[in-house]
Amino acid sequence: MNAVEFSGISKSYVVDHNGEQQHIYACRDVEFQIQKNTIHALIGENGAGKSTLMKMLAGVETIDRGEIFIHEKKYQPKSAADAHQYKIGIVHQHFLLAENLTVLDHLILNWPKENVFANIFKKVSKTQIQNGISKIEKKFNWNFKLTAKIKDLSVGEQQRLEILKALLVNPDILIFDEPTAVLAPQEIADFLKFILDLKAQGQTIILITHKLHEVEQVADFVTVLRRGQVMHSGSMTHVSVDQMAELMIGQSLDKLEVTQNKKVYSESKFVFSALSFKLYNSEIFGIAGIDGNGQSELIAQTIEDVKKQKINYADISEDRLKFSIFSGLTLLEHMVLTHKSKFSKWGFVLKTKAQKMTEKLLTDWDIRPPELNMKIENLSGGNQQKFVVAKEMFKDPDFIIAAYPTRGVDLLAQQTIYKSLQTASTEKNKTVLLISSDLDEILQLSDRYAIICKNTVYGPFLKDQLTQTEIGRYMAGSVHVE
């Protein structure tokens, strides 16, 4: 029996293109089925339509054309409440959290089988909430502080709260949109085991991810989208990781070559109070750690230091929605705001120059759709991230803070971002501070690295100095240092 069936689903957005309205398709005639009690992976390049399709299933986006069937019954959601009624839960890639509310506030508002006002007037207690989430906390080894405000949580802690919210409704169908993007290796292993447990309990899981080895580990079926259309849909027994990658991007993906032997480093002239050691020119220095262990504070202090020293720096922020992009503004407007000195003179915007350079940037970085007047919120999460990296690197910075630079991007975009950071360090003699919870990313790119745990920085270490097991022990705080 099919849990979900998509039949001829199409969705487009209207954008202004050179003064004329133009329809940009996110999904076009999408058709495939998701079997009940399976893990079905949905993969594709940035802007392929994955998140849009799932938002339509979750009642967040309207359907232009086509039909959806849930358990073989026609399903026409008009809101997220309809999805809840059909026991569909979703963990969005972009968090739906209010900064000034607490964890407890969000759990009360999302508590199952009660409407909002009933929950408020019944005054759901902290004890009741804690008892209700204790089993989930135990499975993930999480510990939620109910009184904490969302603005004080790390990105990883916010994502865990989103997962918890989705699980509260005890869904039959559960959608995860890039759920492991901010998790450390051991957390990823726990998460993958958890969704296998959910499947064993009879739930249907839809997993959106760019991490193909995760798909290989847990998925029963996979559907590949490219530019809004289905390229492949079938059993995982019939497709390899390399074939999935090729279906996603339409070409074979050459392995990224990492330069192993660089020139002799010279000490950087930059001094950072958050680090007890010096960085070098021409190096990528990694900070590894489970998210929420002091990375935000380290980044904030480093930015304060570079501003004091009047350093030309790039800030690839840890949370693009909070720090790097503004809803309602176009890509062109973002470029003008970020690069005022380049695109304005005597208080006037040099529009022709700004348009020309922005068009080139969108083309060079393959940002889709390459529309200057597209509002940033209408781009996929991966294309938003590529745009953030691109506009920061356009500064030709002397120092680059790259916090989780490839979060939510596809394989080809990941390769492009990696090469841009390598080029900056090896060919332009720049210093890169790379902060990531992706241990593979740290070890692949970094010349040296440190490990952060509970606001303490351990290191620096050379690339091959520690085993992955030893690094994991530092990250988990199980290494005693005199």
HUJO-V124266 format. One record per pair of residues at least 24 apart in sequence whose ideal C-beta (glycine too) atoms are under 6 Angstrom apart, sorted by the first residue. I is the first residue (numbers start at 1). J is the second residue. D is the distance in whole Angstrom. If there is no record, write none. Layout:
# HUJO-V124266
[[I:J:D] [I:J:D]]
This chain:
# HUJO-V124266
[[1:36:5] [2:33:5] [3:34:5] [3:36:4] [3:173:6] [3:204:4] [4:34:4] [5:33:5] [5:69:4] [6:30:5] [6:31:6] [6:32:6] [6:68:6] [7:31:6] [7:66:6] [7:67:5] [8:66:4] [9:66:4] [10:64:5] [10:65:4] [10:66:6] [11:52:6] [11:64:5] [13:378:5] [15:371:5] [15:374:5] [16:373:4] [24:369:5] [25:228:5] [26:52:4] [26:228:6] [27:52:6] [27:53:5] [27:228:5] [28:228:5] [28:229:5] [30:230:6] [32:223:5] [32:230:6] [32:233:4] [36:204:6] [37:202:6] [37:204:6] [38:220:4] [38:221:6] [39:199:6] [39:205:4] [39:218:5] [39:219:5] [39:220:5] [40:206:5] [40:221:5] [41:207:5] [41:215:4] [41:219:4] [41:222:4] [42:208:5] [42:223:5] [43:224:6] [43:248:6] [44:224:6] [44:225:4] [44:226:6] [44:248:6] [45:248:5] [45:249:6] [45:410:4] [46:380:5] [46:382:3] [46:383:5] [46:409:6] [46:410:5] [46:413:6] [47:368:4] [47:380:4] [47:383:5] [48:225:4] [48:226:6] [49:225:5] [49:228:4] [50:208:5] [50:225:6] [51:177:6] [54:175:5] [58:83:5] [58:90:4] [59:83:4] [84:169:6] [87:171:5] [87:172:4] [88:171:6] [88:173:5] [89:166:4] [89:169:5] [89:171:3] [89:174:5] [90:175:4] [91:162:5] [91:163:5] [91:166:5] [91:176:5] [91:179:6] [92:177:6] [93:177:4] [93:178:5] [93:381:5] [93:408:6] [94:321:6] [95:158:5] [95:162:6] [97:150:5] [97:158:6] [99:150:5] [99:151:4] [101:150:6] [102:147:6] [102:149:5] [103:144:5] [103:146:5] [103:148:5] [104:146:4] [110:165:5] [110:168:6] [112:168:5] [112:169:5] [136:167:6] [139:194:6] [154:291:5] [154:292:3] [155:182:5] [155:291:6] [155:318:6] [155:319:5] [156:182:4] [156:291:3] [156:292:5] [157:292:5] [173:204:5] [174:203:6] [174:205:5] [175:206:5] [176:207:5] [177:208:5] [178:408:5] [181:407:5] [181:408:5] [182:291:5] [184:290:4] [184:437:5] [184:475:6] [185:439:5] [192:217:6] [192:218:5] [210:410:5] [212:241:5] [212:244:5] [216:241:6] [224:248:6] [245:411:6] [249:412:5] [253:411:6] [256:415:5] [256:418:6] [258:444:6] [259:426:6] [262:426:6] [268:431:5] [270:399:6] [272:302:5] [272:305:5] [273:305:6] [274:298:5] [274:301:4] [274:302:5] [277:460:6] [279:431:5] [281:429:5] [281:431:6] [282:425:5] [282:429:5] [283:447:4] [284:425:5] [284:432:4] [284:434:6] [284:445:5] [284:446:5] [284:447:6] [285:433:6] [285:448:6] [286:434:5] [286:442:4] [286:446:3] [286:449:4] [287:435:5] [287:450:6] [287:452:6] [288:439:6] [288:442:4] [288:449:6] [288:451:5] [289:451:6] [289:452:4] [289:453:6] [289:475:6] [290:475:5] [291:437:5] [293:452:5] [293:453:5] [293:454:6] [294:452:5] [294:455:4] [295:435:5] [299:403:6] [306:399:6] [311:398:6] [311:399:5] [312:397:5] [312:398:5] [313:397:5] [313:399:4] [314:392:4] [314:393:6] [314:395:5] [314:397:4] [314:400:5] [315:401:5] [316:389:5] [316:392:5] [316:402:5] [316:405:5] [317:403:6] [318:403:4] [318:404:5] [320:384:6] [320:388:5] [324:388:5] [325:376:5] [327:377:5] [330:373:5] [330:375:6] [331:372:6] [331:374:6] [332:358:5] [332:372:4] [335:391:6] [338:391:5] [361:390:5] [365:390:4] [381:408:5] [382:408:5] [382:409:4] [382:410:6] [382:413:6] [385:409:5] [386:413:5] [389:417:5] [393:420:6] [398:430:6] [399:431:5] [400:432:5] [401:433:5] [402:432:6] [402:434:5] [403:435:4] [404:436:6] [451:475:6] [453:477:5]]
